């Protein structure tokens, strides 16, 4: 039985594939951890201005962390 192609099937575009490969790390690059890979990716990816503004606003509205139990127990008033 022959498989029929569907409209949802992805098609490879040579220009898009070439652009994708040119933006990635060189083939010989090995990352020692997932964190290193994510930092490398984040350094190459620019955030859209709207998203960057929303992120900055969200960070501003984040409450300070609660004092830990041992600080409350010892009576430390650093906050």
C-alpha positions in Angstrom: 0.0 0.0 0.0 1.4 3.4 -1.0 1.3 6.2 1.5 -0.6 9.3 0.3 1.1 12.7 1.1 -1.0 14.9 3.3 -1.2 18.7 3.3 0.2 18.8 6.8 3.4 17.1 5.7 6.5 19.3 6.2 8.5 20.2 3.1 12.2 20.8 3.1 13.2 24.2 1.7 16.9 24.4 0.7 17.2 28.1 1.5 15.6 27.8 4.9 17.7 24.8 5.8 20.9 26.5 4.7 20.0 29.6 6.8 19.2 27.4 9.9 22.6 25.6 9.6 24.5 28.9 9.2 23.0 30.2 12.5 23.9 27.1 14.6 27.1 26.3 16.3 29.9 24.8 14.2 29.7 21.0 13.7 32.7 20.4 15.9 31.3 22.3 18.9 30.6 20.2 21.9 28.9 21.6 25.0 29.8 20.3 28.4 26.4 20.9 29.8 22.8 21.7 28.8 23.2 25.1 30.6 26.2 25.9 28.3 24.2 25.0 25.3 21.3 27.2 26.4 23.6 30.2 27.2 25.1 29.8 23.7 21.7 29.8 22.1 20.5 32.8 24.2 23.5 34.8 23.2 22.6 34.4 19.5 18.8 34.9 19.8 17.4 38.4 20.1 14.1 38.8 22.0 11.3 40.8 20.3 11.0 44.3 21.9 7.5 43.6 23.2 8.6 40.4 24.9 11.6 42.1 26.4 9.4 44.9 27.9 7.0 42.3 29.4 9.8 40.4 30.9 11.4 43.5 32.5 8.0 44.5 33.9 7.4 41.0 35.3 10.9 41.0 37.0 10.1 44.4 38.5 6.8 43.1 40.0 8.3 40.0 41.5 8.2 40.2 45.3 11.5 39.7 47.2 12.0 36.2 48.5 10.7 35.3 51.9 13.1 35.0 54.7 14.3 31.4 55.3 13.2 29.5 58.4 16.6 29.7 60.0 16.7 33.5 59.6 13.3 33.8 61.2 14.4 31.4 64.0 17.7 33.2 64.7 16.0 36.6 64.4 18.1 37.9 61.5 16.7 41.2 60.2 18.6 41.5 56.8 15.4 42.1 54.8 
